């Protein structure tokens, strides 16, 4: 009886022992062989290494959509900026052997006079604004860079190669562009050549990447597909995906706020904390506007621009006509309200320039309506000691050899005794400290 009663009692359930604290074990997908039949190496090659709950199709696709809207515009304005340099003219280009990559080049117009200012302002401001989006996008797809096995098929190899080129060229373009904004030239060779070739690599990689990924981008916006981005064992969330997207957007807007003023001008110029500060403080008064490089920094000696300074003007190999500054002042003077806009993204507001029209100087030496000009400077250091202008730039009535600005004599740093100013022209081609103008048919 006692025995049978004992067997009839309900025994309490035995609880399994609590797991010991320690490293999280790898889930099953990490220990299973991949499509290539081999186990992934430990660390970032195993899915359980990536635990953020933010990664997923929606977050990645949203960032990709923003970049798909912004990057083509940034590329377009960058290529237009290169065209504005008229790089096929003597002295204008430090990019050798561009060959077919220069197929789209055209004669840069002079109207509207603020064209280059707008183009370069959009290019630089947009480039800075997209930095948080690019970094967030790279973070969101980081697990894919460690996918195992590395190559599964020819299509997969093409996709991975385009991704690596896309990531590498994007980082290169953004890094060199931002360094150039700050006049910080630590990269080897010419910024123009490096940035130009980098842009074409980026464009080719982007085209291949979109061709292989655009369908996944559409599905990702509905939080479908790209399941390999989801954490197999997510950590507790500290922010929602929408919150993370808002944080990235706020970062971009903040960068716009401290960048755009250098191009927009007016009161917003005071907020342009990321504007280049490589030049000297221009001070107050009529010459108190942005200076990129000072006369001293470019090797201009007092003797180069003193009383012995002369301007030599000629048409082709014809006779030379030599002017003193006083003789230039005796010629008919004209005024033009024009900005200076530079590749770094900064620009001035319109300044009131006064001097001799380039077209009048061309006529004095017998140059024709179809002739451009090759301008040389007293500058001793750096690139662009000479630059060429097309005929449409020379014969625009607002194109001047300026002697005054805002009612005052040019300051030494702004190009005294004489500088070129042309509407819609990149600032570096508005040659300062001009010593020689050669009009003629430019190759």
C-alpha positions in Angstrom: 0.0 0.0 0.0 2.7 2.4 1.0 4.7 1.6 -2.0 1.8 2.0 -4.4 0.8 5.3 -2.8 4.4 6.5 -3.3 4.3 5.6 -7.0 1.0 7.5 -7.4 2.2 10.8 -6.1 2.9 13.6 -8.7 6.6 14.5 -8.6 7.6 18.1 -9.0 9.1 19.1 -12.4 12.9 19.2 -12.5 14.1 22.7 -13.7 17.2 22.7 -16.0 20.2 24.4 -14.5 20.6 28.1 -15.2 23.1 28.8 -18.0 26.5 30.0 -16.8 27.4 33.5 -17.8 30.0 33.6 -20.5 30.4 34.2 -24.3 27.3 33.8 -26.4 27.5 30.5 -28.2 27.4 30.7 -32.0 24.0 29.8 -33.4 23.5 27.0 -35.8 24.1 28.9 -39.1 27.7 29.6 -37.9 28.5 26.0 -37.4 26.9 24.8 -40.7 28.9 24.7 -43.9 28.3 27.5 -46.3 27.3 27.1 -50.0 30.9 26.4 -50.8 31.0 23.4 -48.4 33.4 25.0 -46.0 32.9 26.4 -42.5 33.3 30.2 -42.2 36.3 31.4 -40.2 35.6 32.8 -36.8 34.9 36.4 -36.1 33.2 38.8 -38.6 32.7 36.0 -41.2 30.1 34.3 -38.9 26.6 35.8 -38.8 26.4 35.8 -35.0 29.3 38.3 -34.9 26.9 41.0 -36.1 24.2 41.6 -33.4 22.8 45.1 -34.1 19.0 45.0 -34.4 19.1 48.1 -36.6 20.5 46.3 -39.6 17.9 45.1 -42.0 16.4 45.6 -45.5 14.4 48.7 -44.7 17.2 50.7 -43.1 19.7 49.8 -45.8 17.2 50.5 -48.7 16.2 53.8 -47.2 19.9 55.0 -47.1 20.4 53.6 -50.6 17.4 55.6 -51.9 18.8 58.8 -50.5 22.2 58.1 -52.0 20.5 57.2 -55.3 19.0 60.7 -55.4 22.1 62.6 -54.2 25.1 60.9 -55.7 24.1 61.3 -59.4 23.7 65.1 -58.8 27.0 65.3 -57.0 28.7 63.4 -59.9 27.0 65.6 -62.5 28.1 68.9 -60.8 31.6 67.5 -60.4 31.9 66.7 -64.1 30.5 70.1 -64.9 33.0 71.7 -62.6 35.8 70.0 -64.6 34.3 71.3 -67.9 34.3 74.8 -66.5 38.1 74.7 -66.4 38.1 74.4 -70.2 40.7 71.6 -69.6 41.6 71.2 -73.3 43.2 74.7 -73.4 46.9 75.4 -72.6 47.7 75.9 -68.9 44.2 74.8 -67.7 44.6 71.1 -67.0 46.9 69.0 -64.8 45.1 65.8 -65.8 47.1 64.0 -68.5 45.8 61.4 -70.8 42.1 61.7 -70.1 41.3 60.5 -73.6 37.8 59.3 -74.0 36.9 60.4 -70.5 36.8 64.0 -71.8 34.2 63.2 -74.5 31.6 65.4 -72.9 33.6 68.6 -72.6 32.1 71.8 -74.1 32.8 75.5 -74.2 31.9 76.8 -70.7 29.4 79.7 -71.0 29.6 83.1 -69.3 25.8 83.3 -68.6 24.4 83.4 -66.0 27.4 85.1 -64.3 26.7 83.0 -61.1 26.7 79.6 -62.9 30.0 78.3 -61.5 29.1 79.6 -58.1 25.9 77.7 -58.1 27.4 74.5 -59.6 30.3 74.3 -57.2 28.2 75.3 -54.2 25.8 72.5 -54.9 28.6 70.0 -55.5 30.5 70.8 -52.3 27.5 71.3 -50.0 25.8 68.1 -51.2 29.1 66.1 -50.9 29.5 67.2 -47.3 25.8 66.6 -46.5 26.0 63.0 -47.8 28.9 62.0 -45.6 26.7 60.7 -42.7 24.5 58.8 -45.2 27.5 57.2 -46.9 29.0 56.2 -43.5 25.6 54.8 -42.2 25.1 52.9 -45.5 28.5 51.3 -45.2 27.8 50.4 -41.6 24.5 48.8 -42.5 26.0 46.5 -45.2 29.2 45.7 -43.4 28.2 42.1 -42.8 28.0 41.6 -46.6 31.6 42.5 -47.0 32.5 39.4 -44.9 30.0 37.0 -46.6 31.3 33.4 -46.8 32.3 31.9 -49.1 33.7 35.1 -50.7 32.8 34.0 -54.3 29.8 31.8 -55.1 29.3 32.4 -58.9 30.4 34.7 -61.7 27.5 37.0 -60.9 28.4 37.1 -57.3 32.0 37.8 -58.2 30.9 40.8 -60.4 28.6 42.1 -57.6 31.4 41.9 -55.0 34.0 43.5 -57.3 31.6 46.4 -58.0 30.9 46.8 -54.3 34.5 46.9 -53.4 35.2 49.5 -56.1 32.2 51.4 -55.1 33.1 51.6 -51.5 36.8 52.3 -52.2 36.1 55.0 -54.8 33.4 56.6 -52.7 35.7 56.9 -49.6 38.5 58.2 -51.8 36.3 60.9 -53.5 34.7 62.1 -50.3 38.1 62.1 -48.5 40.0 64.0 -51.2 37.1 66.4 -51.7 36.9 67.3 -48.0 40.7 67.7 -47.8 40.7 70.0 -50.8 37.9 72.1 -49.2 40.3 72.8 -46.4 43.3 73.4 -48.7 45.0 70.4 -47.0 46.9 68.7 -49.8 48.3 65.5 -48.3 47.4 63.2 -51.2 50.1 62.5 -53.9 49.8 64.3 -57.2 47.3 66.8 -58.4 43.9 66.9 -56.7 42.2 67.6 -60.1 43.6 64.4 -61.7 43.0 62.2 -58.7 39.4 63.4 -58.2 38.6 63.2 -61.9 39.8 59.6 -62.4 38.2 58.6 -59.0 34.9 60.0 -60.2 34.9 57.8 -63.3 35.8 54.7 -61.3 33.0 55.6 -58.9 30.5 56.1 -61.7 31.3 52.8 -63.4 31.1 50.9 -60.1 27.8 52.6 -59.3 26.3 51.6 -62.6 27.2 47.9 -62.2 26.1 47.9 -58.6 22.7 49.4 -59.5 22.2 46.9 -62.3 22.7 44.0 -59.9 21.0 45.5 -56.8 18.1 47.7 -57.9 15.5 45.0 -57.5 16.7 44.3 -53.9 16.5 48.0 -53.2 12.8 48.1 -54.1 12.0 45.0 -52.0 14.1 46.4 -49.1 11.9 49.5 -48.8 9.0 47.1 -47.9 11.4 45.3 -45.5 11.7 42.3 -47.7 14.7 40.6 -49.1 18.3 41.1 -48.0 17.7 38.9 -45.0 21.4 38.3 -44.7 21.6 41.8 -43.2 19.4 40.9 -40.2 21.1 39.8 -37.1 20.7 36.1 -36.4 20.9 36.8 -32.6 20.1 40.5 -32.2 21.2 42.5 -29.1 18.6 44.5 -27.2 17.7 47.6 -29.2 18.7 51.0 -27.9 17.0 53.0 -30.7 14.5 52.3 -33.4 15.4 52.1 -37.0 13.3 55.2 -37.7 15.2 56.9 -34.9 18.5 55.9 -36.4 17.4 57.2 -39.8 16.3 60.5 -38.2 19.7 60.7 -36.5 21.5 60.3 -39.8 19.3 63.0 -41.3 19.9 65.4 -38.5 23.7 64.9 -39.0 23.3 65.8 -42.7 21.2 68.9 -42.0 23.8 70.0 -39.4 26.6 69.7 -41.9 24.6 71.7 -44.5 24.1 74.4 -41.8 27.9 74.8 -41.3 28.8 74.5 -45.0 26.2 76.1 -47.3 26.8 79.7 -46.1 30.2 79.8 -47.9 28.3 79.6 -51.2 25.0 81.3 -50.4 26.7 84.3 -48.8 24.9 87.1 -46.9 24.4 86.6 -43.2 24.7 82.8 -43.6 28.4 83.3 -44.4 29.0 83.5 -40.6 27.7 80.0 -40.1 30.1 78.5 -42.7 32.4 76.8 -40.1 33.6 74.3 -42.7 34.7 77.0 -45.2 38.4 76.9 -46.0 40.5 79.0 -43.8 43.8 78.7 -45.6 44.1 82.3 -46.8 44.9 85.4 -44.8 42.1 87.4 -43.1 41.1 89.9 -45.8 40.2 92.5 -43.2 37.6 95.2 -43.6 37.0 97.7 -46.4 36.6 97.4 -50.2 39.1 94.5 -50.4 37.7 92.7 -47.4 36.4 89.5 -49.1 37.7 86.0 -49.3 41.4 85.3 -50.2 42.3 81.7 -51.1 46.1 82.1 -51.4 48.0 85.2 -50.4 50.7 86.9 -52.5 53.4 85.9 -50.1 52.3 82.2 -50.2 52.6 82.2 -54.0 56.0 83.8 -54.1 55.0 87.3 -55.2 57.8 89.6 -54.3 57.4 93.4 -54.0 59.6 93.9 -57.0 57.3 91.8 -59.2 54.4 94.2 -58.7 56.2 97.5 -58.0 57.0 100.4 -60.2 58.9 98.2 -62.6 55.8 96.1 -63.3 54.6 96.0 -67.0 51.9 94.3 -68.9 52.9 92.8 -72.2 50.1 92.3 -74.7 50.4 90.7 -78.1 48.4 88.8 -80.7 50.0 85.5 -81.5 53.6 86.1 -82.6 52.9 89.7 -83.5 54.5 92.8 -82.1 54.3 93.4 -78.4 52.5 96.3 -76.8 53.7 97.2 -73.3 51.6 99.0 -70.7 52.4 100.6 -67.4 49.6 100.6 -64.9 49.1 104.3 -65.5 48.7 103.7 -69.2 46.1 101.0 -68.5 44.2 103.5 -66.3 44.2 105.9 -69.2 42.2 103.5 -71.3 38.4 103.4 -71.2 37.3 101.9 -67.9 34.3 99.7 -67.4 32.6 98.1 -64.4 31.1 94.7 -63.7 29.4 93.1 -60.7 30.8 89.6 -60.4 31.5 87.0 -57.7 34.6 84.9 -57.3 33.8 81.2 -56.9 36.4 78.5 -56.2 36.6 74.7 -56.5 36.7 74.4 -52.7 33.0 75.5 -52.7 33.5 79.0 -51.3 32.4 82.1 -53.2 32.2 85.8 -52.6 29.1 87.9 -53.1 29.1 90.1 -56.2 32.0 92.6 -56.0 32.1 95.8 -58.2 35.2 95.4 -60.4 36.5 98.2 -62.6 39.1 98.0 -65.3 39.8 97.5 -69.0 37.7 95.1 -71.1 39.7 92.1 -72.4 38.0 92.6 -75.7 39.4 96.2 -75.9 42.9 94.9 -75.2 42.4 92.3 -77.9 41.3 94.9 -80.4 44.3 97.1 -79.6 46.7 94.4 -80.7 44.6 93.3 -83.7 43.2 90.0 -82.3 40.1 88.7 -83.9 36.6 88.0 -82.6 37.3 84.3 -82.5 40.5 84.6 -80.5 41.0 83.4 -76.9 43.8 84.5 -74.6 46.7 82.9 -72.7 47.3 84.8 -69.5 50.5 84.6 -67.5 51.1 85.7 -63.9 54.0 86.9 -61.8 53.1 84.0 -59.5 56.2 81.8 -58.7 54.7 78.8 -56.8 51.8 76.4 -57.1 49.8 75.3 -60.1 48.0 77.6 -62.6 50.7 80.2 -63.0 49.0 80.6 -66.4 45.5 80.0 -67.7 43.6 80.2 -71.0 40.2 81.8 -71.7 38.0 80.9 -74.7 36.9 83.5 -77.2 33.4 83.7 -75.7 35.0 84.6 -72.3 37.4 87.2 -73.8 34.6 89.0 -75.7 32.0 89.1 -73.0 31.6 92.8 -72.1 31.9 92.0 -68.4 35.3 90.3 -68.8 37.9 92.7 -67.4 41.5 93.2 -66.6 40.5 94.7 -63.3 42.5 97.5 -61.7 40.0 98.4 -58.9 37.4 96.7 -56.8 34.6 98.3 -54.9 35.9 101.7 -55.6 39.4 101.0 -54.3 42.8 100.0 -55.7 43.2 96.2 -55.7 45.1 94.9 -52.7 48.3 93.0 -53.1 46.5 89.8 -52.1 43.7 90.4 -54.6 46.0 90.7 -57.6 47.5 94.2 -57.7 48.5 95.7 -60.1 46.0 93.9 -62.4 43.9 90.7 -62.4 41.4 89.0 -64.7 37.8 88.7 -63.7 35.4 86.8 -66.0 31.7 85.9 -65.4 31.0 82.2 -64.4 34.8 81.5 -64.4 36.5 79.2 -61.8 38.3 81.5 -59.4 41.7 80.0 -60.1 41.4 81.1 -63.7 40.7 84.7 -62.8 44.5 85.1 -62.9 46.0 87.6 -60.4 49.2 89.6 -60.9 48.9 89.4 -64.7 52.2 90.1 -66.6 51.4 88.9 -70.1 48.3 88.4 -72.3 48.7 86.6 -75.6 45.6 86.6 -77.8 45.2 84.2 -80.6 43.8 80.9 -81.9 44.2 78.5 -78.9 44.7 74.8 -79.7 
